[in-house]
Amino acid sequence: MGFSRTMQTRYQLLMALLFVAAIIYLENQIQRLEAARDKMEHVLATMQLHSLQVPQFRRSDEDLAKSNDQIVIYNRVPKTASTSFVGLAYDLCQRNGYNVIHLNTTRNSPIMSIQDQERFVTNVTSWNAKKPAFYHGHLSYLEFGRFGLPQKPVYINIVRKPLDRLVSYYYFVRWGDDFRPHLRRNKHGDSKTFDDCVEQGEPDCAPEKLWMQVPFFCGHAVECWEPGNRWALEEAKRNLVANYFLVGVTEELEDFVMLLEAALPKFFRGATSLFQQGNCQELPGRPPCPPGTGGKSHLRKTSNKQEPSKETVRKIQRSQIWQMENEFYQFALNQFHHVVRRSLRRVNGELTPLGAQFFYEKIRPR
């Protein structure tokens, strides 16, 4: 009796083990089948994607017209390497097939009257003979949607450390730069240094002169141009994130150019190599510059610029206006670095744009 019960228990245990093994085997097979199915779907999706990509090169006249309808506006902030950057656009426009147009406002005013705003928006969106177009000029941000027109431009811009920008502008209006060295500027003959200006409390170096990048991104509202206005700072941040395609920084201009070439090749194809060649310098211990660069540089340098003393820097940085402008600059810098991290990778010590990081799959019906 006891032997029979022991055998029955062993039999039940064996059956249980066989059942568990069968379950594990079936689950393993199911996982293999699912993996094979996913792999097959991926292959089929890739094949379908390739087949879907072919018609993209057979565009209708209407599609071609839309692709040539793009407008880029670079509402350049003074003394942020804007002349250097615009030089690239002029060098590339003919080979890439677009138009570059400089917006010159009366007395270089960054603010337009309401009627000029309407004229500008209408001109830009309806001047089809000059599309695709790259507009540049010292103009504060202008929201095209306010005028009831369907087409909106692609806004780009560059910002710079606020004190560096002011110091550069201070010496620029006195000594000019190496771009047009013989042009007499409106403060020509004033040899006072920036340190002397700050020590003597002169208006040309007052903290209010720092208030430039915030209003350019804020826009045409009266609050935008009130130095130290908190609403203007927050509006500038909002516009940068919501209404600008890309905002770079002067200190990392090459990365900005590289991103634009990757994202807007219609306008910036070839910009990175042109920028690198144009800024190549023959220096001891460095490889020779590529042939054909012609010594042309896209980086302009302000003449006779002197770095401010530590005491001057401390005095400027105590002002609320510098703190707010610097807050905006740091905000823009963080946004730019986020884009760089997601869009560029380092290969052999150099940054290069990432290829496509997405694909289509599980397309139905087949």
VEXZA-422512 format. One record per residue (C-alpha): residue in one letter; x, y, z. Coordinates in steps of 0.5 Angstrom, whole numbers, padded with zeros to 4 digits, always signed. Layout:
<rs>
AXYZ;...
</rs>
This chain:
<rs>
M+0000+0000+0000;G+0006+0005+0002;F+0009+0003-0004;S+0003+0004-0009;R+0002+0011-0006;T+0010+0013-0007;M+0009+0011-0014;Q+0003+0015-0015;T+0007+0021-0012;R+0013+0020-0016;Y+0008+0020-0022;Q+0005+0026-0021;L+0011+0030-0019;L+0014+0027-0026;M+0008+0030-0030;A+0008+0036-0026;L+0015+0037-0028;L+0013+0035-0036;F+0008+0040-0036;V+0012+0046-0033;A+0018+0044-0038;A+0012+0044-0044;I+0010+0051-0042;I+0017+0054-0042;Y+0018+0050-0048;L+0012+0053-0051;E+0014+0060-0048;N+0021+0060-0051;Q+0018+0058-0058;I+0013+0064-0058;Q+0018+0069-0056;R+0022+0066-0062;L+0016+0067-0067;E+0015+0074-0064;A+0022+0076-0065;A+0022+0073-0072;R+0015+0076-0074;D+0018+0083-0071;K+0024+0082-0076;M+0020+0080-0082;E+0016+0086-0081;H+0022+0091-0080;V+0025+0088-0087;L+0018+0089-0090;A+0017+0096-0087;T+0024+0098-0090;M+0022+0095-0097;Q+0016+0099-0096;L+0020+0105-0094;H+0024+0105-0100;S+0019+0104-0105;L+0015+0110-0101;Q+0021+0114-0102;V+0022+0114-0110;P+0016+0118-0111;Q+0019+0124-0107;F+0023+0125-0113;R+0018+0126-0118;R+0014+0132-0115;S+0009+0136-0119;D+0010+0143-0121;E+0005+0145-0115;D+0010+0141-0110;L+0016+0144-0113;A+0013+0151-0112;K+0012+0150-0105;S+0019+0147-0104;N+0021+0154-0107;D+0017+0158-0102;Q+0021+0158-0096;I+0023+0164-0092;V+0028+0165-0087;I+0029+0171-0083;Y+0035+0173-0079;N+0033+0179-0075;R+0041+0179-0073;V+0043+0182-0066;P+0049+0187-0067;K+0056+0185-0065;T+0054+0178-0065;A+0058+0175-0071;S+0052+0177-0075;T+0057+0180-0081;S+0061+0174-0081;F+0055+0169-0081;V+0051+0173-0086;G+0058+0173-0091;L+0056+0165-0091;A+0049+0166-0094;Y+0052+0171-0099;D+0057+0166-0101;L+0052+0160-0102;C+0046+0164-0105;Q+0048+0163-0112;R+0050+0155-0112;N+0044+0153-0107;G+0039+0157-0111;Y+0036+0162-0106;N+0036+0170-0105;V+0039+0174-0100;I+0036+0181-0098;H+0038+0186-0093;L+0033+0190-0089;N+0035+0197-0088;T+0031+0201-0083;T+0031+0208-0082;R+0037+0210-0077;N+0038+0202-0076;S+0031+0202-0072;P+0030+0195-0070;I+0022+0198-0069;M+0017+0199-0074;S+0011+0203-0074;I+0005+0199-0075;Q+0004+0201-0082;D+0011+0199-0084;Q+0010+0192-0080;E+0004+0191-0085;R+0008+0193-0091;F+0014+0188-0089;V+0010+0182-0088;T+0006+0183-0094;N+0012+0184-0098;V+0016+0178-0095;T+0010+0173-0096;S+0008+0176-0103;W+0015+0177-0107;N+0015+0170-0110;A+0020+0172-0115;K+0025+0173-0109;K+0023+0166-0106;P+0026+0162-0103;A+0029+0168-0099;F+0034+0169-0093;Y+0032+0176-0090;H+0037+0179-0085;G+0037+0186-0081;H+0037+0189-0075;L+0030+0188-0073;S+0026+0186-0067;Y+0022+0180-0067;L+0015+0180-0071;E+0010+0175-0071;F+0007+0174-0078;G+0001+0171-0075;R-0002+0177-0073;F-0003+0180-0080;G-0008+0174-0082;L-0003+0171-0087;P-0002+0163-0088;Q+0005+0163-0089;K+0010+0164-0083;P+0018+0165-0084;V+0023+0161-0081;Y+0027+0165-0075;I+0034+0164-0073;N+0039+0168-0069;I+0045+0168-0065;V+0046+0171-0058;R+0053+0173-0055;K+0055+0174-0047;P+0052+0180-0046;L+0058+0184-0043;D+0062+0181-0049;R+0057+0184-0054;L+0057+0191-0051;V+0065+0192-0050;S+0065+0190-0057;Y+0060+0195-0059;Y+0063+0200-0055;Y+0070+0199-0059;F+0067+0198-0066;V+0063+0205-0066;R+0070+0208-0064;W+0075+0204-0068;G+0071+0200-0073;D+0073+0193-0075;D+0078+0189-0080;F+0072+0188-0085;R+0072+0195-0087;P+0078+0198-0083;H+0078+0205-0087;L+0070+0207-0085;R+0070+0212-0080;R+0065+0211-0075;N+0061+0215-0071;K+0065+0215-0065;H+0071+0216-0069;G+0077+0219-0065;D+0074+0218-0058;S+0080+0214-0055;K+0077+0213-0048;T+0077+0205-0046;F+0071+0202-0043;D+0074+0201-0036;D+0075+0209-0036;C+0068+0210-0039;V+0065+0205-0033;E+0069+0209-0028;Q+0067+0216-0030;G+0059+0213-0031;E+0059+0215-0038;P+0052+0213-0042;D+0056+0209-0047;C+0057+0204-0042;A+0051+0205-0038;P+0048+0198-0036;E+0042+0200-0040;K+0046+0199-0046;L+0046+0192-0044;W+0039+0191-0046;M+0039+0189-0053;Q+0038+0181-0054;V+0032+0181-0049;P+0028+0186-0053;F+0030+0183-0060;F+0027+0177-0058;C+0021+0180-0054;G+0019+0184-0060;H+0015+0191-0062;A+0011+0191-0055;V+0013+0198-0051;E+0015+0193-0045;C+0020+0190-0049;W+0024+0196-0050;E+0024+0198-0042;P+0031+0196-0039;G+0030+0191-0034;N+0023+0189-0035;R+0021+0182-0033;W+0015+0181-0037;A+0020+0183-0043;L+0025+0177-0041;E+0020+0172-0040;E+0017+0174-0047;A+0024+0173-0050;K+0024+0166-0047;R+0018+0164-0050;N+0019+0167-0057;L+0026+0163-0057;V+0023+0157-0055;A+0016+0157-0059;N+0018+0161-0065;Y+0025+0160-0067;F+0028+0155-0071;L+0035+0155-0068;V+0038+0160-0064;G+0046+0159-0064;V+0051+0163-0059;T+0057+0167-0062;E+0062+0163-0058;E+0060+0156-0061;L+0059+0159-0068;E+0061+0153-0072;D+0056+0148-0069;F+0051+0153-0071;V+0053+0153-0078;M+0053+0145-0078;L+0046+0145-0075;L+0043+0149-0080;E+0047+0145-0086;A+0044+0139-0083;A+0037+0142-0082;L+0036+0147-0087;P+0040+0144-0093;K+0037+0148-0098;F+0040+0155-0095;F+0046+0152-0092;R+0049+0146-0096;G+0056+0147-0096;A+0056+0152-0090;T+0061+0148-0085;S+0066+0147-0090;L+0066+0154-0093;F+0066+0157-0085;Q+0072+0152-0083;Q+0076+0154-0090;G+0075+0161-0089;N+0077+0161-0082;C+0083+0157-0083;Q+0090+0160-0081;E+0097+0158-0083;L+0100+0157-0076;P+0106+0154-0074;G+0105+0146-0072;R+0098+0146-0075;P+0097+0143-0082;P+0096+0147-0088;C+0090+0150-0090;P+0086+0147-0095;P+0088+0150-0102;G+0083+0155-0105;T+0081+0158-0099;G+0084+0165-0101;G+0085+0167-0094;K+0078+0169-0094;S+0075+0170-0087;H+0068+0170-0084;L+0070+0172-0077;R+0071+0180-0077;K+0075+0183-0071;T+0073+0189-0068;S+0080+0194-0068;N+0083+0196-0062;K+0079+0192-0057;Q+0081+0192-0050;E+0078+0187-0045;P+0075+0190-0039;S+0079+0190-0032;K+0076+0185-0026;E+0073+0191-0023;T+0069+0193-0029;V+0067+0187-0030;R+0064+0186-0022;K+0061+0193-0023;I+0057+0191-0029;Q+0055+0185-0026;R+0052+0188-0020;S+0047+0191-0024;Q+0040+0188-0025;I+0040+0189-0033;W+0046+0185-0034;Q+0043+0180-0029;M+0037+0179-0033;E+0041+0179-0040;N+0045+0174-0037;E+0039+0170-0035;F+0037+0170-0042;Y+0043+0168-0045;Q+0044+0162-0041;F+0037+0160-0042;A+0039+0161-0050;L+0045+0157-0049;N+0042+0151-0045;Q+0037+0151-0051;F+0043+0151-0056;H+0047+0145-0052;H+0040+0141-0052;V+0040+0141-0059;V+0047+0140-0060;R+0047+0134-0056;R+0041+0131-0060;S+0043+0133-0067;L+0051+0132-0067;R+0056+0127-0065;R+0063+0127-0064;V+0067+0122-0069;N+0075+0122-0068;G+0075+0128-0064;E+0070+0132-0068;L+0063+0134-0068;T+0059+0131-0074;P+0051+0131-0075;L+0047+0125-0074;G+0044+0121-0079;A+0036+0120-0079;Q+0034+0117-0072;F+0027+0114-0074;F+0024+0110-0079;Y+0017+0107-0081;E+0014+0100-0080;K+0008+0096-0079;I+0005+0100-0085;R-0002+0098-0086;P-0005+0096-0091;R+0001+0093-0094;
</rs>
